[in-house]
Amino acid sequence: MVVRFNFQDAKQTFVVIREGDGEASLSFLGSMTSNLPASEPPFNGSPASDSPRPRQVLKAGGGGASLNFHEIWLYRDLLWALSSREIKLRYRQTALGAIWVIIQPIMSAGILSFVFNGVAGLKTGDVPPFLFTYAGTLIWTVFNTTLSKASSVLVGNASLISKVYFPRLCLPLSVVPPVLLDLGVSLVMLTALLIKFGILPTIAVFLWPLVLLITLMMALGIALVAASLMVSYRDVQYIIPVALNLLFFASPVAYATSEVAKKVPAWAVGIYNLNPLVGLLEASRFCLIGQGEVNAGALAYSTIGAVIVFAIGMKCFKAMERKFADVI
């Protein structure tokens, strides 16, 4: 694409060659200036004269399947702005505001502990059922919120995508800071509960950030695939909530994996252990409250699975990125 600009007042003309397709945007041209001398005669619509005119070649980034960390870093202000907007809009026009960050996990843990421990009679060992469940909901909430919000973020920002170029990966990544902010509040509440029940964390607590990182990688990997598909197929937005509900009951959020082996046959336990969240949830609970155990095999399985899923998600997202603005 060749774009010619004629500045009559300054008697300047420059030519921009824009290489790209699909979502290529000219919004960046507003900030560009000409380097031509003021004595250059204005362009009158006729072919260029024999004297060469300055040319600048601009190439759209993000065309390959690799992750360009440098480009993401250049747009870090946009990434922060998107995250800040999400945080500000989340509890706007609510009576309790940010207090919901505290109320929601407490209510969830209370209801789940009543159902799984009080009604179903599933044991939680030496740890009070409420604390056991609350510790389990931390990693699950990170996975659930990251996946559900990041998978729909492209469709939710369709107007922004169709108007201006920026690394589209900034949108799903902008979901992570608000999730970590909520997690920080929940960890403060967990600390208060540990003090109340007189439970001291072990040295394994230093392993917990690794569990968190693996969980985020897995959630983002799945979300990148879902977000890429949702641009063309809106059916995905209805599949994600159903899949997450099924996965919740198939994961040891409010019950221990040892209880599963007591109630289902061995072959069913084998299928159950294929869920990569099983190892992550058990490891998370062990690191935080010392209940359960860290199964090295299960944790390695979850780690390898998270890396593979994240790599597939990145490749799928980057391969389809050029078409987002045209299709969405």
N, C-alpha and C positions, 0 to 999 in steps of 0.2 A: 504494500500500500504506500503510495507517495502522496504526501500532503504538502502543499505550497502555501506559505503565508506571506501576505503583502502588507507591510506597515507603511501606509502612505505618508503619515506625518514624519516618521523617522527616515523615510526613503530607504527602507531595508527590506530584504527578502531572504528567507532561508527555506531550505527543503528538508523535510524529515522523511526518512524511509522507515516504515514500521514493519518489522518482520514478525509474523505470528498469525494465528487463525482463531476461529471460534470466539473466545471471550476477549480477544485483543481490544484494549480500551485506549481511547485518546485522552483520557482525563488527565494524564500526566503532562500533556502538552502545555497546560496553563502556566506551569512554573518554568518553562524553558525560555531562554532568551537568545537572540541572534548575536553572532560574533562578526557580522558583516560591517564594513566601514560605513559611516554615514553618507559617504559620497556615492554609494552604489545606487544606480537608478532603480526605480520601482519596477516590479514585475507587472507586465501589461497583458498577461495571458498568452503570449506567444512562446514558442519553444525557447529553451534556455540558450543564452548566447554562447559564443565560443569560449569566453572566460569561465573557468570552473567555479561553481558556487559551493560554499561549505556544505557538507553533508554529515549527518550524524545517524549512525545505525543503532537502533534500539531493539533489543531482543527480549521477548517475554520469558520470564523465568518459570520454573516448575514444570517444564515439559517432560522431564524424564521420570524414571521410576525411583530415583534415589532421593533421600531426604537432604535438603539443602539447609543445614543448620545456620549457615551464614545469612541466608535470606530471612529465616525466621528471626534471627537476632536483629537484623535491620528493622524489622517490623515489630519489635518488642513493645513499643509504645502503643501500637494498635492492639496487640495481644492484651496488654494491661487494661486498656480502655474497654475492651469487650468484657473482660472479667469483672471490672468495676461496675459496668452497666448491669451485668447479671446479678451482682450482689445487691445493688441499689433497688432494682426492680422486683426482687424476689418477694419482699415483704412490704412493698408499697401498698398503702391503703388497707393495712391490717391493723386491728385494734391492739394486738400484742407485739407486733413488729418482730424484732430479732429474737424475742423470747421464745418464739417457735423453734428456734435452733435447739433449745434446751428441752422444751416440752415434747417434741415429736419422738426423739429416741427413748425418753422415759416412758411415754405412753405405749410405744411399740413393745418395749421390753416387758412392761407390766402385763400387757394382754397376752403376749407370746408365752411368758413364763406360766401364766394361769392356765392356758390351753394345753401346753405340752407337758407341764409338770403337774399342775393341779388336776386336770381332767384326764389326760392321757396317761399320767403316772410315770413319765420318763424321768429317770434319776439324773441328777447333776453332780453326783459325788459329794465331796465335802464343802462345796461352794454353794452359797444360797442361790436358789433358782433365778432370782431377779438379776443378780450380779453375773451369773453364768450367761444368761441370755443377753444382757446388755453388752458384755464383752464380745459376744458373737455378732451382734448387729453392727458393730463398728466397721469391720471389713466388708460385710455384706452391703451396707449402705454406700460405702465408697464404690463398690463394683456396680451396684444397681443404679445409683445416681449418675455416675460417669457414663455408663452405657446408654441409659435412656435419654439423657440430655445431649450427649455428643452425637448420637445417631440422628437426631432431628434438628441439629443446629444449622445445617445447610439450608433446609427447607424454611426454617424460621427466619433466615437472613437472606431470602431470595432477592429482595430489592437491592441489597448491598452488593451481592455477588454480580448481579446483572449490570451494575452501573460503573464499577471501578475495579481495577486490578489490585490484588494483594495476595499473598500466599494463602490459599484456601485452608491450609492446615492450621492457620491461626484460629479459625472458628472452633473446631473440636478441642484444640488445646486450651482455649479460653475457659472451658468448662472445669478444668482441673483446679485452679486456685480457689473458686468458691467451695468446691468439694472439700479441699484441704482445710479451709477456714472452718467449715462446719465440723470437720473431724477434730480440729484443735479444741473446739468447745466441748465436744463429747469426751475427749481425753481428760479434760479438766474435771468433768463430772465423774468419770471413771476413777480418777485419783481420789476424789471425795468419797466415793463408795468404798474404795479399798481401805481408806482410813477408818471409815465407819465400821466395817466388818473386821478390821484388824488383820488384813492380809497384806503381806509385803511382797512386791514383785521380786523375782529372781534375776540373776545376771542374764537370763535368756531374753529379757526385755530389750536388750541391745540388738537382738536379731529381728525385732518387729519391723523396723523401717524397711528391711529387705522384703518382708512379707507384703508390706504396703506397696512397694515398688512393683513387685510381681503382679499384684492385683490390678494396679493401674495400667500396666502394660497389656494385660489380658483384656481389660474392659475397653481400652482405647483401640486395640486391634480389632475387636469385634465391632465396635462402634464405627470405625473407619469404613469397614466393608458395608455395614448397614446404611451409613450415611451416603455412600457412593451409590448404592442401589436405590435408596429412597428418592434421590433426585429424579429418577426415571420411573420408579415403581412405588407409588404411595402406599401400596399394600403393606410394605415393610413396617410402617408406623403402627399397624395393628398387630403385627406378628410379635414385635419386641415385647410389649407388656405381657402377652400371654406366655411367651417363652420365659420371661423373668419370673412370673408367678409359679410356673412349673419347676423352675430351677431352685426357687426358694425352698420348696418342700423337699427337694432332692439334695439339699445342702444342710450340714449340721449347724444351723444358725442358733436354734433354740434347744437342741438336743445333742447328746454325745454320739460319736460314731460307734462306741461300744454298745449302745442300746440297739443299733441297727442289727448287729450280728446276733442279738438275742431273739429277734422277732421275725427275721426273714431267712430263707435258705442261703447256703453258701454261694450258689451261682448268682443270686440276686445281689449279694454283697459285692461280688466281683464287678458286676455292672455298675453298682452304686459308686464304687471307687474310681470308675472312669471319669467321674466328675472332678475336674481339676480344682474346684473350690473346696472340696473335702479336705485335702491336705493343707490348703491355705487357711481355712477357718480353724482347724484344729491347732495348727502352728501359731496362729494369732492368739488364740485363747490361752495356749500354754505360755506364750511370751508375756502376756498381760496379767494373768491371774494365777498362773502355775497349775492350771487344770488341764488334763489330757497329756498329750505327748507330741513331740516333733518327730514325725516319721520321715526319715531322710529320703527314703524312696519316693514317698508321696510328694514331698516338697520338691525333689528333683524333677519328678514328672510334671508338676505344676509349673516349675520354672521353664523347662524346655517347651512346654505347651504355650506358655505366655510369650516366649521369644518368637516361636513359629507363627503364632496368631498375629502378633504385632507386625512382623515382617510381611505377612500376607496382606494385612490391612493397609500398610504403607504402600505396598506395590499396587494394590487395587486402587487406592485413593489417588495416587500420583498418575496412574495410567488413565484415569477417567477425569482428571481435574480440568483439562482443557475444554471439556464438553459441558461443564456445569452451567456456565452462563448461558449457553445456547438452549439447553434442555429445561432448566429450572423455570 
